[in-house]
Amino acid sequence: MPPSINQQYSYPELTRIEEEGKRFYIDSKGNPVPSVTTVLDAVSDKTGIKRWEQRVGKKAAEEIKKQSTDIGTMVHEAIEQYLLGNTWDAFTPDTNGLLAKGITERFIDVGLNYIDEIWGLEAGLLLDDWYAGTADCIAVYKNKPAIIDFKTAKKLKRKDWIESYFLQGAAYANAHNVMFETNIEEIVILMVDRDLLFKEFHIKKDEFAYYTKAWKTKLLEFFNHHREA
């Protein structure tokens, strides 16, 4: 059975726009603010990705990224509908759809068991003049409020490879805390790979403070250098 839903917060509907291929949202003043992913992409080191693209070739790299996106999109939609208590089986009748269905079932069997109460799904979060984004899931997890993200992967990733996931979670948590005067200090990344292996990454108070500071540093870097570029 999916966890209960407690709609105690009113999350805004975000208006999305594109600026030079990058995602922005309109804040309450009518001004564009970057998405969290836009900020992180602008300030990230892309050396490793460029080397990988050179190694496999541009065409193959695009095909691999599209497959990952297609699988991830189906899994996210299926999990959201499951948590809402709805029936959903719109997986495509191909290899990607079969993979997505298996991954979804694995999430349901072992990955969602510690979500006690859901506050929001695909919830819009916005800080005027600064940034905005949509959180997969905001919930009580193991008796503590948390930002939860569902990730698919070709192979399970090491913690030191996914810093951007934690920075994204810190951004969402801090926005939520400002908007609703909450005290979210935990980030949960739930990951299932194509071999149906499951892994939980759980960031708690001390680490959360570290990632909050790192996120704010990257946000300032974006506004000081990349926004004007």
N, C-alpha and C positions, 0 to 999 in steps of 0.2 A: 504493500500500500504506500502511495506517495505521502510525504509529510503534509501537515496542515498548512494553510496559507493564512497569514495575518497581514491584511492590507492596512497597516497603521500609518504608512507614509504615502504621500501623494507625489509620485515621481513625474517629472515634466516630460512632455512629448518634445523630442528634440527635432529641430529643423536642420537637415544636413545640406551642405553645399560643397562644391569642389572648387578649389583654387589651385590651378596649375597641377592638377592631378592629385592633390592632397585633400584630406578630409577636414572640413571645418563645420562648426555648428553655430547657429545664431543665438546669441545670449539675450537676456531679457531687455537689453538696451538696444537691440537690433544690430549689434556688432558681431563679426565673425570671431570665434575663438577656436583654437586648434583642438582636434581630438587628441586623446592621450596617445594613441598609436602614431599620430602624425608627429607629435613631439618626440617620442622615443625613436622613431625612424630617422628623424632629422639629425639627432645627436649620437646615433649609434655608429660603431665601427663596422663597416661593411666589408672589411678585407677578407674575412673568411668566406662570406657569401660569394664575393667576386671570384675567389679562387675556385670555389666549387662549381660555379657557372662555367668558368674556363675549362675545368676538368671534364665536365659532362657534356658541354656544348650548350649554346643558348636555347636551341629548340627543345632539347631533352629537359633542360632545367625548367622551361615554361610548362612542359607537359607534366612534370613531377609536381610542380607547385599547383597547377590546376587540379590534378587528382587529389592532392591533400586538401585543397579548398573545398572541392565537391564533397568529399567524405566528411570533412569537418562540418560543413553547412547542414548536411542531412542529420548528422549525429546531434548537433545543437538543437535543431528543430524538434527532433524526436524526444530528446530529454526534456525540453521545455514543455511539450504537450503532455508527456508522461507526468511531470510534476504538477501540471494544471489539472490532472485527472482525466485527460482526453485520450481517446484512441487515435493513433497516428501510425500509418504504415505506407508512407509515400516514398519508400526507397526505390531507386531506379533498378530496373531489371538487368543489371550488369554487374561486373566485378566490384565496382565502387559501391553499388547499392548493397551487395552482399557483405562487403567489409563493414560498411556503415551500420548495417543491421546487427552484425555480430558485436561490434564495439558498443553499440547502444545497449544491447542486452547485458553485456558485461558491466557497464556502468550501473544499470538497474540492479543487477544481482549483487554487486559488491561495492560499488562506488558511491552510492547515494544513501547508504544506511545510517549515516551519522548526521544527516540533515534533520534537525528537530522541528524547525518551523521556518517557513519561507516568508520573507518580507517583500521581495520583489524579484521578478524574472525579466530579463532584457530591460532593466531599469535605467532610465535616463538620469544622468547626474551632471550638474552644471554649476560652475563657478564663474560668475560674470567677470569679464575682462581677462580670464585666465585659461580655462580649458573645459572640455565636456567629454562625455563618453557614455557608453552603454555597458552596464555590468551584466554578466551572464546570470548571476544569482546572488542575492543578498539574503542571508539567512542566519538562523541560530544553528551553529555546528558544534557538536559535543558541548552543548550548554553555553556557548559563547557566540556573540554576534560576529559574523565574518563576511568577507567578500569571497565568493566561490567562483572559480573558473573551471570549465570543462575543456580539457585539451585532448586531441587525438595526436598520435605520433606514429611514424613508421616504425621506430624503435623507441623504447623508453629512454628518456633523456636524463643526464646527470643534473644535479641541482645547480652546479656552477655554469651550466649551459643556458639556463633559463632565467637569468636575472631580470630580463625584460618583463616576464610574467609577474614577478613580485613587485616590480616598479609600477606596473599597471594596476595591480591590486592596491598598492599603497595610495596611488592617485585617486582611485575610486573611494577607498575608505576615508581619506581625508576630505574629499568633496562631500561625502555623506555626513561626516561629522560636523562640517560647517553648515550644511543645509538644514540638518534636522537635529543638531545638538546631541548627537549620539557619541558613543565612545568605542567605535569599532577599532580593534587593534590586532586583528587576525586576518590572515590571507590563506586560503586553501586552494591549491591547484590539484585537481583530480585528473589523472592521465591514464588513458588506455591505448596500447599500441596495436598494431595489426596482428600480432600474435596473441592478442587478448590478454596481455599482461597488464596488471593494474598497479598504479603507484600513487600515493598521497604525499604531497609536499605541504607541510603545515607551518606557516610562519606565525610566531606568537610575539608577545610584547616587546622583548629586547630587540629581536631581529626586525620587527615592524618599525621600531624607531630608526634603525639603520636605513631601511629602504625608504622611509618617509623623507629622511634627510637627503638621500641620494636622488629621489624623485624631484624634490624641490630644487636641487642643484641643476638637474637636467632641464627643468622647466625654465629656470632663469637663463641657462645657456641658450635655450631655444629663442627666448625673447630678446636676448642681448645680441645674438649673432645670426641665427638662421631665419628669423621672421622677416628681417629686412633684406635678406639675400634675394 
